[in-house]
Amino acid sequence: MSKSNYKPLGKYIQPVIGRNGDLGELPLMGLSISKKFIPSIANTIGTDMSTYRIIEKNQFAYGPVTSRNGDKITIALFNDYEKALISQAYIPFEVKNSSELDPEYLMMWFRRPEFDRYARFKSHGSAREIFDWDEMCNTLLPVPSITKQREIVKEYNVVQNRIALNQQMIKKLEETAQAVYRRWFVEFEFPDAEGKPYKSNGGEMVWCEELGKEVPKGWEIGKMEDVTKIIMGQSPDGESYNTEGIGTPLINGPVEFGDYFTNRSKWTTSVTKLSEVGDLIICVRGSTTGRYVKSDGRYCIGRGVCSFRAKHSQTFVDLLYKNNINKLLSYTTGSTFPNWDGQTLANYPIIVPRKAVIKAFETKVNAIIKYIENLSMELEFTIKMKDLLLSKLATIEN
């Protein structure tokens, strides 16, 4: 479809004026930058709720102030309830005729990063930047036949449903792996020589003064450093940095720490500051302390992150860490923001099982981990398909 066939959005949408005049008991919703409605956590005690707007199913709302959300525009299609309340800070609107413009097709257009960039570019104001109603109405988009729109929406929903299914399966499998870990190493019900749960079938236990409870005989009280090599990230100003480019750069947390690795201008030349495939990379500074991601390559690790590399079983170390995150967070230091130093992590007390038990655990759980990895690769591919469908909207033909 050529640009000449683009239509102004204002031809198809109209504002919604509804106010909560009768003070009905309706859920209060907010908007997230992930372009979804979410239950509001605002304290409304003593608030005049008659000023709040009512939004109904298949209507939209967006936040016109765009200077607070980085590159994202807060906009979403409401489908959670028949009716709900939203703040007067949001602008609600609806499609005039859904037989001309499908609301879900329009929401697909709003999900495109190109729309976010457009809305930010068109925002204006000195104290704060606003993407006002007139600018929204002036937005141009391709509007093919309603039949074509519904075909596109159907294809997109198939992909979205597959993404949701994969995410649910991955979550369930991860929960299963952690349940096995707790069963074996917290409840001490790992299989005995006859394949029966150890503790409940009379497995010998001994009292542990350090933990104040019984543990299986032959298990030791140790430290995190007994089972994993802890590699703390280096400051870019340190001596081990130069521009020779050994390894692939990794973001330098904590604020930027996320699920994806990004380029940096400096690289470490110290092998001790490189992660390897399979390492658990953990944020150790700021509000995201404790967040982790599995390393899928050889990466530099900068200040704000560290790497856990198992001495024997990476599967055991990964689940040991995940099972102890909340307790570990009580060991953070720092008055301005929480952080872990290398010594604190190294000295964290743990129970060290017999190597044979760890090996058996790894054998049992690795099948689950492999399934998770396969689903994660499929999920990544499916997300790329979704992004491709969104990008193709600009070239849709009737």
C-alpha positions as CSV (number, residue, x, y, z in Angstrom):
1,M,0.0,0.0,0.0
2,S,1.5,3.3,-1.0
3,K,1.6,6.3,1.3
4,S,-1.1,8.0,-0.8
5,N,-3.5,5.4,0.5
6,Y,-2.8,6.2,4.2
7,K,-5.8,7.7,6.0
8,P,-5.9,10.2,9.0
9,L,-6.8,8.4,12.1
10,G,-9.2,11.2,13.1
11,K,-11.6,9.9,10.4
12,Y,-12.2,6.7,12.3
13,I,-12.0,7.6,16.1
14,Q,-13.8,9.9,18.5
15,P,-13.2,10.9,22.1
16,V,-15.1,9.4,25.0
17,I,-16.4,11.9,27.5
18,G,-18.0,9.6,30.2
19,R,-17.5,10.7,33.8
20,N,-18.2,8.7,37.0
21,G,-21.1,10.9,37.9
22,D,-23.1,8.3,39.7
23,L,-20.1,7.0,41.7
24,G,-20.5,3.5,40.5
25,E,-18.4,0.7,42.1
26,L,-16.0,0.0,39.2
27,P,-12.4,-1.3,39.2
28,L,-9.7,1.5,38.9
29,M,-7.2,0.8,36.1
30,G,-4.0,2.4,35.0
31,L,-1.8,2.1,31.9
32,S,1.7,0.6,31.6
33,I,4.4,1.3,29.1
34,S,4.0,-2.3,27.9
35,K,0.7,-1.0,26.4
36,K,-1.6,-2.9,28.8
37,F,-4.2,-1.9,31.3
38,I,-3.2,-2.8,34.9
39,P,-5.0,-2.5,38.2
40,S,-4.2,0.9,39.7
41,I,-2.3,1.1,43.0
42,A,-3.2,4.8,43.6
43,N,-4.4,5.8,47.0
44,T,-7.9,7.1,46.4
45,I,-8.9,7.7,50.0
46,G,-10.6,11.1,50.1
47,T,-10.4,11.5,46.3
48,D,-13.4,12.9,44.4
49,M,-14.1,9.8,42.3
50,S,-16.7,11.7,40.2
51,T,-13.8,13.3,38.3
52,Y,-12.5,9.9,37.1
53,R,-13.4,8.8,33.5
54,I,-15.3,5.6,32.6
55,I,-13.8,3.4,30.0
56,E,-15.8,0.5,28.3
57,K,-14.8,-2.6,26.5
58,N,-13.2,-2.1,23.1
59,Q,-12.3,1.5,23.9
60,F,-8.8,2.9,24.1
61,A,-7.0,5.3,26.4
62,Y,-3.6,6.9,26.2
63,G,-1.4,9.2,28.3
64,P,-0.8,12.4,26.4
65,V,2.3,13.3,28.4
66,T,5.1,11.5,26.6
67,S,8.2,13.0,28.3
68,R,8.0,10.7,31.3
69,N,8.1,7.3,29.6
70,G,11.4,7.2,27.6
71,D,10.6,6.0,24.1
72,K,7.3,4.3,24.9
73,I,3.8,5.8,24.6
74,T,1.3,4.6,27.2
75,I,-1.7,3.4,25.1
76,A,-3.9,0.3,25.3
77,L,-7.1,-1.3,24.2
78,F,-9.4,-2.1,27.1
79,N,-10.8,-5.6,27.2
80,D,-10.5,-6.6,30.9
81,Y,-14.0,-5.8,32.1
82,E,-17.2,-4.3,30.6
83,K,-16.5,-1.0,32.4
84,A,-13.8,0.5,34.6
85,L,-12.5,3.8,35.9
86,I,-9.3,5.5,34.7
87,S,-7.6,8.7,35.8
88,Q,-8.6,12.0,34.3
89,A,-4.9,12.2,33.2
90,Y,-5.7,9.7,30.4
91,I,-7.6,10.5,27.2
92,P,-10.2,7.7,26.3
93,F,-11.4,7.3,22.8
94,E,-13.1,4.7,20.6
95,V,-13.4,3.6,17.0
96,K,-16.6,5.1,15.5
97,N,-17.4,2.2,13.3
98,S,-15.7,-1.2,13.8
99,S,-16.9,-2.4,10.4
100,E,-14.5,0.2,8.9
101,L,-11.6,0.0,11.3
102,D,-11.1,-3.0,13.6
103,P,-10.0,-1.9,17.1
104,E,-7.6,-4.8,17.4
105,Y,-6.0,-3.9,14.1
106,L,-5.6,-0.3,15.3
107,M,-4.0,-1.6,18.5
108,M,-1.5,-3.5,16.4
109,W,-0.5,-0.2,14.8
110,F,-0.1,1.4,18.2
111,R,2.3,-1.5,19.2
112,R,4.7,-0.6,16.5
113,P,7.9,1.1,17.7
114,E,7.5,3.4,14.7
115,F,4.3,4.7,16.2
116,D,6.2,5.4,19.5
117,R,8.9,7.3,17.6
118,Y,6.3,9.3,15.7
119,A,4.3,10.2,18.8
120,R,7.5,11.4,20.6
121,F,8.5,13.4,17.5
122,K,5.1,15.1,17.3
123,S,5.0,15.8,21.0
124,H,5.5,19.5,22.0
125,G,5.6,21.7,25.1
126,S,8.1,23.5,27.2
127,A,7.6,22.2,30.7
128,R,6.4,18.7,29.5
129,E,5.9,17.3,26.1
130,I,2.4,16.4,25.0
131,F,1.0,14.3,22.2
132,D,-2.4,15.9,22.1
133,W,-5.7,14.8,20.6
134,D,-5.2,16.8,17.4
135,E,-1.8,15.1,16.8
136,M,-3.4,11.7,17.5
137,C,-6.1,12.4,14.9
138,N,-3.5,13.6,12.3
139,T,-1.7,10.2,12.6
140,L,-1.7,8.5,9.2
141,L,-2.1,4.7,8.9
142,P,-3.0,2.2,6.1
143,V,-6.6,1.1,6.3
144,P,-7.2,-1.9,4.1
145,S,-10.6,-3.6,3.8
146,I,-12.2,-4.8,7.0
147,T,-11.8,-8.4,5.8
148,K,-8.1,-7.9,5.3
149,Q,-7.8,-6.2,8.8
150,R,-9.5,-9.2,10.4
151,E,-7.2,-11.6,8.6
152,I,-4.2,-9.7,9.9
153,V,-5.5,-9.6,13.4
154,K,-6.2,-13.4,13.4
155,E,-2.7,-14.2,12.2
156,Y,-1.3,-11.9,14.9
157,N,-3.4,-13.5,17.6
158,V,-2.2,-16.9,16.6
159,V,1.4,-15.8,17.2
160,Q,0.5,-13.9,20.4
161,N,-1.2,-17.0,21.8
162,R,1.8,-19.1,20.9
163,I,4.0,-16.7,22.8
164,A,1.8,-16.7,25.8
165,L,1.7,-20.5,25.8
166,N,5.5,-20.8,25.6
167,Q,5.9,-18.3,28.4
168,Q,3.4,-20.3,30.6
169,M,5.2,-23.6,29.8
170,I,8.6,-22.1,30.6
171,K,7.3,-20.6,33.9
172,K,5.8,-24.0,34.9
173,L,9.0,-25.9,34.0
174,E,11.1,-23.4,36.0
175,E,8.8,-23.8,38.9
176,T,9.1,-27.6,38.6
177,A,12.9,-27.4,38.6
178,Q,12.9,-25.3,41.7
179,A,10.4,-27.6,43.4
180,V,12.7,-30.5,42.8
181,Y,15.6,-28.5,44.2
182,R,13.6,-27.7,47.4
183,R,12.5,-31.3,47.7
184,W,16.1,-32.5,47.6
185,F,18.0,-29.8,49.3
186,V,15.6,-28.1,51.7
187,E,13.3,-30.9,52.7
188,F,16.1,-33.5,52.3
189,E,13.8,-35.9,50.4
190,F,16.4,-36.8,47.7
191,P,16.3,-40.5,46.7
192,D,18.2,-42.9,49.0
193,A,20.0,-46.0,47.9
194,E,16.6,-47.7,47.3
195,G,15.1,-44.7,45.5
196,K,13.0,-43.7,48.4
197,P,12.7,-40.2,49.9
198,Y,15.7,-39.9,52.2
199,K,14.4,-38.1,55.3
200,S,10.9,-39.6,55.6
201,N,12.3,-43.1,55.1
202,G,14.7,-43.0,58.0
203,G,17.8,-41.4,56.4
204,E,20.4,-40.6,59.1
205,M,20.3,-36.9,60.1
206,V,22.8,-34.9,62.3
207,W,22.3,-31.7,64.2
208,C,23.8,-28.6,62.6
209,E,24.6,-25.8,65.1
210,E,25.2,-23.2,62.4
211,L,21.8,-23.7,60.9
212,G,19.9,-24.7,64.0
213,K,18.4,-27.8,62.4
214,E,19.2,-31.3,61.3
215,V,20.9,-32.1,58.0
216,P,21.7,-35.3,56.2
217,K,24.8,-37.1,57.6
218,G,27.8,-36.5,55.4
219,W,26.7,-33.1,54.2
220,E,28.8,-30.1,55.1
221,I,28.2,-26.5,56.1
222,G,30.1,-24.4,53.6
223,K,30.1,-21.1,51.7
224,M,28.9,-20.1,48.3
225,E,32.5,-20.0,47.1
226,D,32.8,-23.7,47.8
227,V,30.5,-24.5,44.8
228,T,30.9,-21.6,42.5
229,K,33.6,-19.2,41.2
230,I,32.3,-15.7,41.7
231,I,33.6,-13.2,39.1
232,M,32.9,-9.6,40.0
233,G,32.7,-7.1,37.2
234,Q,35.4,-4.5,36.7
235,S,34.9,-0.8,36.5
236,P,35.6,0.6,33.0
237,D,38.2,2.8,34.6
238,G,40.2,-0.1,35.9
239,E,43.5,-1.3,34.6
240,S,42.1,-4.4,33.0
241,Y,40.2,-2.5,30.4
242,N,41.4,-1.3,27.0
243,T,40.0,-1.2,23.4
244,E,41.4,-4.5,22.0
245,G,37.9,-6.1,22.0
246,I,38.5,-9.4,23.7
247,G,35.1,-11.0,24.3
248,T,31.8,-9.5,23.5
249,P,30.7,-6.4,25.4
250,L,28.0,-6.6,28.1
251,I,26.0,-3.8,29.6
252,N,27.3,-2.4,32.8
253,G,24.4,-2.6,35.4
254,P,22.5,-1.8,37.4
255,V,20.1,0.6,35.7
256,E,20.7,-0.8,32.2
257,F,20.8,-4.4,33.3
258,G,18.2,-6.4,31.4
259,D,17.6,-9.5,29.4
260,Y,19.6,-8.4,26.4
261,F,23.3,-7.7,25.9
262,T,24.3,-4.4,24.2
263,N,27.4,-3.0,22.7
264,R,30.0,-1.0,24.8
265,S,33.0,1.0,23.7
266,K,35.5,-0.7,26.1
267,W,36.4,-4.3,26.6
268,T,38.3,-6.2,29.3
269,T,41.6,-7.9,28.5
270,S,41.5,-9.9,31.8
271,V,40.2,-13.4,31.4
272,T,38.9,-13.2,35.0
273,K,36.5,-10.5,34.0
274,L,34.8,-12.6,31.2
275,S,31.7,-14.7,31.5
276,E,31.4,-17.9,29.6
277,V,28.4,-19.8,28.1
278,G,26.2,-21.0,30.9
279,D,27.4,-18.7,33.6
280,L,24.7,-17.0,35.7
281,I,25.2,-13.2,35.4
282,I,23.7,-11.3,38.4
283,C,23.1,-7.6,39.0
284,V,24.9,-6.6,42.3
285,R,24.1,-2.8,42.5
286,G,21.1,-0.6,42.6
287,S,17.3,-1.3,42.6
288,T,17.8,-4.3,40.3
289,T,20.2,-6.1,42.7
290,G,19.5,-9.8,42.5
291,R,18.2,-9.9,38.9
292,Y,19.9,-12.5,36.8
293,V,20.3,-13.7,33.2
294,K,22.0,-16.8,31.7
295,S,25.0,-16.0,29.6
296,D,24.8,-17.3,26.1
297,G,28.3,-16.3,25.1
298,R,31.6,-14.9,26.1
299,Y,30.9,-11.5,27.6
300,C,32.7,-8.7,29.4
301,I,31.2,-8.0,32.8
302,G,31.4,-4.5,34.1
303,R,30.8,-2.8,37.4
304,G,27.3,-3.6,38.7
305,V,27.2,-7.3,37.7
306,C,29.0,-10.5,38.6
307,S,29.2,-14.0,37.2
308,F,28.5,-17.3,39.0
309,R,30.5,-20.1,37.4
310,A,29.9,-23.5,39.0
311,K,32.9,-25.6,40.1
312,H,30.9,-28.8,39.5
313,S,27.3,-28.4,38.6
314,Q,25.9,-25.2,37.0
315,T,22.4,-26.5,37.3
316,F,22.8,-26.9,41.1
317,V,24.4,-23.4,41.4
318,D,21.7,-21.8,39.3
319,L,18.9,-23.2,41.4
320,L,20.8,-22.7,44.7
321,Y,21.0,-19.0,43.9
322,K,17.4,-18.7,42.7
323,N,16.2,-20.4,45.9
324,N,18.2,-18.1,48.1
325,I,17.7,-14.7,46.4
326,N,15.3,-13.3,49.1
327,K,17.7,-14.3,51.9
328,L,20.7,-13.0,50.0
329,L,19.1,-9.6,49.6
330,S,19.1,-9.2,53.4
331,Y,23.0,-9.3,53.1
332,T,23.1,-6.2,50.8
333,T,25.0,-3.1,52.1
334,G,24.9,0.6,51.1
335,S,22.9,3.5,52.3
336,T,22.2,5.2,48.9
337,F,21.4,1.9,47.0
338,P,21.7,-1.8,47.8
339,N,24.7,-3.7,46.6
340,W,26.6,-7.0,47.1
341,D,30.4,-7.1,47.3
342,G,32.3,-10.2,46.3
343,Q,33.3,-11.2,49.8
344,T,29.7,-11.1,51.0
345,L,28.6,-13.4,48.2
346,A,31.6,-15.7,48.6
347,N,31.0,-16.1,52.4
348,Y,27.2,-16.7,52.1
349,P,26.6,-19.9,54.2
350,I,25.1,-22.9,52.4
351,I,24.7,-26.6,52.9
352,V,27.1,-28.5,50.6
353,P,25.5,-31.9,49.7
354,R,27.6,-35.0,48.8
355,K,28.8,-34.8,45.2
356,A,26.9,-38.0,44.3
357,V,23.6,-36.4,45.3
358,I,24.5,-33.2,43.3
359,K,25.3,-35.4,40.3
360,A,22.0,-37.3,40.5
361,F,20.2,-34.0,40.8
362,E,21.9,-32.6,37.8
363,T,20.9,-35.7,35.7
364,K,17.3,-35.4,36.8
365,V,16.8,-31.7,36.3
366,N,18.9,-31.2,33.1
367,A,16.1,-32.8,31.0
368,I,13.8,-30.0,32.3
369,I,16.5,-27.3,31.7
370,K,17.0,-28.6,28.1
371,Y,13.3,-28.4,27.5
372,I,13.3,-24.8,28.8
373,E,16.1,-23.9,26.5
374,N,14.3,-25.3,23.5
375,L,11.1,-23.5,24.4
376,S,13.1,-20.3,24.9
377,M,14.6,-20.5,21.4
378,E,11.2,-21.1,20.0
379,L,9.8,-18.2,22.0
380,E,12.6,-15.9,20.6
381,F,11.7,-17.0,17.1
382,T,8.0,-16.4,17.7
383,I,8.6,-12.9,19.1
384,K,10.6,-12.1,16.0
385,M,7.6,-13.3,13.9
386,K,5.3,-11.0,15.9
387,D,7.6,-8.0,15.4
388,L,7.7,-8.8,11.6
389,L,3.9,-8.9,11.4
390,L,3.8,-5.4,13.1
391,S,6.5,-4.0,10.7
392,K,4.6,-5.3,7.7
393,L,1.5,-3.3,8.6
394,A,3.1,-0.3,6.8
395,T,3.0,-2.2,3.5
396,I,-0.4,-4.0,3.7
397,E,-2.3,-4.2,0.5
398,N,-6.0,-4.9,0.1
